Amino acid sequence: MRIEALFLIGVAAFFGLVGLIYWFWGYEQSGTAMLLGTTLLGLLPGTYYFWWSRRMKPRPEDRSDASIEDGAGVIGSFPDSSVWPFVLGMGLFLVVLSIVFGLWLLAPGFALVISAAVGVTVESRRGGTV
């Protein structure tokens, strides 16, 4: 996580410097606020990752003496194909379309979302298709 942390902190430093130059050169508030937001988008996760990288043991990606075998983890079972992610996507699509075409699409959208949530829960507990 150390490489990712340093990358994000570097992004924050770059956009902080650009925002500072932009503020003194352009005196424009909205662009400066956007560059400040971009700085925070790099600084917040970057400092969090850096904080965690100092408290955990180094990953194989962070060690220079690591081999490919060190990064290979336990390969478990993969879930079967399922229709429920598609149903959930269609339900959420109808919910978003209700903003444009009318609130009457909320009912079928929420019905699909709830049925997908129940379906994937039942399928995961049974270990197969519903």
C-alpha positions as CSV (number, residue, x, y, z in Angstrom):
1,M,0.0,0.0,0.0
2,R,3.0,2.3,0.3
3,I,3.4,2.8,-3.4
4,E,-0.3,3.7,-3.8
5,A,-0.1,6.1,-0.8
6,L,2.9,7.9,-2.2
7,F,1.3,8.1,-5.6
8,L,-1.9,9.7,-4.2
9,I,0.0,12.0,-1.9
10,G,2.0,13.1,-5.0
11,V,-1.2,13.7,-6.9
12,A,-2.4,15.9,-4.0
13,A,0.9,17.8,-3.9
14,F,0.8,18.4,-7.7
15,F,-2.8,19.7,-7.7
16,G,-2.2,21.7,-4.5
17,L,0.7,23.5,-6.2
18,V,-1.3,24.0,-9.4
19,G,-4.2,25.4,-7.3
20,L,-1.9,27.8,-5.5
21,I,-0.5,29.1,-8.7
22,Y,-4.0,29.3,-10.2
23,W,-5.3,31.3,-7.3
24,F,-2.5,33.9,-7.5
25,W,-2.5,34.1,-11.2
26,G,-6.2,34.0,-12.0
27,Y,-8.0,35.1,-8.8
28,E,-10.9,32.9,-9.8
29,Q,-12.8,31.2,-7.0
30,S,-14.6,28.3,-8.7
31,G,-11.5,26.8,-10.4
32,T,-9.5,27.2,-7.2
33,A,-12.3,25.4,-5.3
34,M,-12.2,22.5,-7.8
35,L,-8.5,22.2,-7.6
36,L,-8.7,22.2,-3.8
37,G,-11.3,19.4,-4.1
38,T,-8.9,17.5,-6.4
39,T,-6.2,18.0,-3.8
40,L,-8.4,16.5,-1.1
41,L,-9.3,13.6,-3.3
42,G,-5.7,12.7,-3.5
43,L,-4.7,13.6,0.1
44,L,-7.5,11.9,2.0
45,P,-7.0,8.3,0.7
46,G,-3.3,8.9,0.3
47,T,-2.8,9.7,4.0
48,Y,-5.1,6.8,5.0
49,Y,-3.2,4.3,2.9
50,F,0.1,5.7,4.2
51,W,-1.1,5.3,7.8
52,W,-2.1,1.7,7.2
53,S,1.1,0.9,5.3
54,R,3.1,1.8,8.4
55,R,1.0,-0.5,10.6
56,M,0.8,-3.7,8.5
57,K,3.4,-6.0,7.2
58,P,4.7,-5.3,3.7
59,R,2.7,-7.0,0.9
60,P,4.6,-9.0,-1.8
61,E,4.0,-6.0,-4.2
62,D,5.8,-3.7,-1.8
63,R,8.9,-5.9,-1.2
64,S,11.8,-5.8,-3.7
65,D,12.9,-9.4,-2.9
66,A,9.4,-11.0,-3.5
67,S,8.7,-13.6,-6.1
68,I,5.6,-14.3,-8.1
69,E,4.8,-17.3,-5.8
70,D,4.6,-15.0,-2.8
71,G,1.8,-13.0,-4.3
72,A,-0.3,-16.1,-5.2
73,G,-3.0,-16.6,-2.6
74,V,-5.5,-19.3,-1.9
75,I,-7.7,-20.0,-4.9
76,G,-11.2,-20.7,-3.6
77,S,-14.4,-21.4,-5.3
78,F,-16.0,-19.0,-7.6
79,P,-19.7,-18.3,-7.7
80,D,-21.8,-19.7,-10.5
81,S,-23.4,-17.5,-13.1
82,S,-26.5,-15.8,-11.9
83,V,-29.3,-13.7,-13.3
84,W,-29.6,-11.5,-10.2
85,P,-26.9,-8.9,-11.0
86,F,-28.8,-8.3,-14.3
87,V,-32.1,-8.0,-12.4
88,L,-30.5,-5.6,-9.9
89,G,-29.1,-3.5,-12.8
90,M,-32.4,-3.3,-14.5
91,G,-34.2,-2.3,-11.3
92,L,-31.7,0.5,-10.6
93,F,-32.0,1.5,-14.2
94,L,-35.8,1.9,-13.8
95,V,-35.3,3.9,-10.6
96,V,-33.0,6.3,-12.4
97,L,-35.4,6.5,-15.4
98,S,-38.1,7.5,-13.0
99,I,-36.4,10.8,-12.5
100,V,-36.8,11.5,-16.2
101,F,-40.0,9.9,-17.2
102,G,-42.1,10.0,-14.0
103,L,-42.4,8.5,-10.6
104,W,-44.6,5.6,-11.8
105,L,-41.4,3.8,-12.7
106,L,-40.3,3.7,-9.1
107,A,-42.7,0.8,-8.2
108,P,-41.4,-1.7,-10.8
109,G,-37.8,-0.5,-10.2
110,F,-38.0,-1.0,-6.5
111,A,-39.8,-4.4,-7.0
112,L,-36.9,-5.6,-9.2
113,V,-34.2,-4.3,-6.7
114,I,-35.9,-6.0,-3.8
115,S,-36.4,-9.2,-5.7
116,A,-32.8,-9.2,-6.8
117,A,-31.6,-8.7,-3.2
118,V,-33.8,-11.5,-2.0
119,G,-32.8,-13.7,-4.9
120,V,-29.1,-13.3,-4.5
121,T,-29.3,-13.9,-0.7
122,V,-31.3,-17.1,-1.1
123,E,-29.0,-18.3,-3.9
124,S,-25.9,-17.6,-1.9
125,R,-27.3,-19.5,1.2
126,R,-28.4,-22.5,-0.8
127,G,-25.2,-22.7,-2.8
128,G,-26.9,-22.9,-6.2
129,T,-29.5,-21.5,-8.5
130,V,-33.0,-20.5,-7.2
